[in-house]
């Protein structure tokens, strides 16, 4: 998926500075808190290139979403099933 698609779905850009990470360069990723228990986090810009962004559910490297349609479906399901929505 593309970076623009994550932004369109409401993901927020998180910038990690050299000082925070101890790496050689700054990097960033995207995060979307669907509720207090469900967080979607993207791969970093260093890992993703232009069109190869992926999303992890609750930072679990075993649950990987590779296309925007699946991200949209998951967002819709979580929003529908969340109490007080």
N, C-alpha and C positions, 0 to 999 in steps of 0.2 A: 504494500500500500504506500501511498505518497504522504509526505509530511502535511501537505495542504488538507488532505482528507481528515487527518487527526485534528487539525485546528478547526475544521468545519464541524466536527462532532463535539467540540467543546473542551478538548484537551488543552491543558495549560503547559506552557513551556517552562521547564526548570533548568536553569543554567547553573552549572557546577564549575566554580572557578579553580584555577591552579592551586590557590591557597587552601581551598576546601578539600580538594582531592589528592593533592600531592603529585598529580600527573604532570606531564610536560606541557599540556595545553588545556584550555577551557573546553568543556563539552556540554552538551545539553540533551535532554530527553523530554518526553511529554507524559503528563499524568492526568488522570481523570478519576476523581472520587465520586463513585455512584451512590454510596451511602457509607456509613461508618465501618462497614464490614467488607465492602467491595471496592477495590482500587484497580484501575487499569493503568499499566505503566509501559511505555514504549521502549524499544531499544534506543541506544544513543545515536547521535548524529555520526559518530566515528564508526559505528557498526553498520549503519543503515544505508549510506549513499543516498541517491535521490529517490528511488522507487522501492527500496527494500526494507521499509519500516515494518516491524512486527510489534505485537502487543502481548504483554504477559498479564495474567490474572493474579492479583494479589502477590506480585513479585515471585510467582512460582514459575521456575524455568521449565517445568513439565507441562504447563498449560500455555500454549503458544497459539496466537491468532495471527494468521498471515494475510487476511484480506479484509477490506473495510466492510463488506457486507456482513461478515460474521461479527465484527465489532458492533455494527449497528443493531444487529439482532440481539446480541447480548445486552446492550444498553437498554433496548426496548423491554426485554424480559425482566431485567433487574428493576427498572422503573415501574413496570406493571405490578411486580410482586412485592415491592417495598411498601411497608406499612406507612400510613399517613401520606400517601401519594395521591 
